[in-house]
Amino acid sequence: MRQRNGFPFLFLFLKGSVRNSTKVGNILKKRNYNAPQTEHQEFINRHELLEKIMPIVENTLMRYGFLPVEVDLAKENHRWFLRIFIYSPDKSVTLDDCENISRSMSDFLDELIPFKFNLEISSPGIERKIKSDREYLIFRGKDILLKLKTPIDDDPETNQIVAKIVDFDENEGLKVYLYKDKQEHVVEKSQIISARLYSSEI
């Protein structure tokens, strides 16, 4: 399987009946037509629902050696999507992993989610935008592209930098190894405009 910077190409798995599935390249799509429907889906408390399903997601992923990077429940074009992005520092995400994880948690999720939904399980992608402080710890050791408000050490060329994530602390900020000067630097959270994973192979 071809990989880039430790990540495979995106694998997508939507649960449901096999006879309702289609396969395009390495992307397997399945839709769930079996979950019960509610009349008041617009009033679903997404936060409470995510809190209920997170133990199932975390326990299932732990059994397969993965971490949840992001779990999102969203409604798009009158359809609900439960998207779970998974990662392991020790191995790549494969289509078999996505299928096994989906099968393991499907029945439990059907009991907790009171409406039809599509389940998507995939790798985070090699250029994922960092959306939470927790992800700095998950992706520790990975290269990252940072856009900063203030240059490092007043160097105008360091407003945008490629560096390696060393550590993260809520109070101190993000510690990175800067390839430019081969030194470690601590970047305050307030100085970060945006951050995403970086691959030189793209």
Secondary structure, 3 states (H helix, E strand, C coil): CCEECCEECCCCECCCCHHHCEEECCEEECCCCCCCCCCCHHHCCHHHHHHHHHHHHHHHHHHHCCEEEEEEEEEECCEEEEEEEEECCCCCCCHHHHHHHHHHHHHHHHHHCCCCCEEEEECCCCCCECCCHHHHHHCCCCEEEEEECCCHHHCHHHCEEEEEEEEEECCCEEEEEECCCCEEEEECHHHEEEEEECCCCC
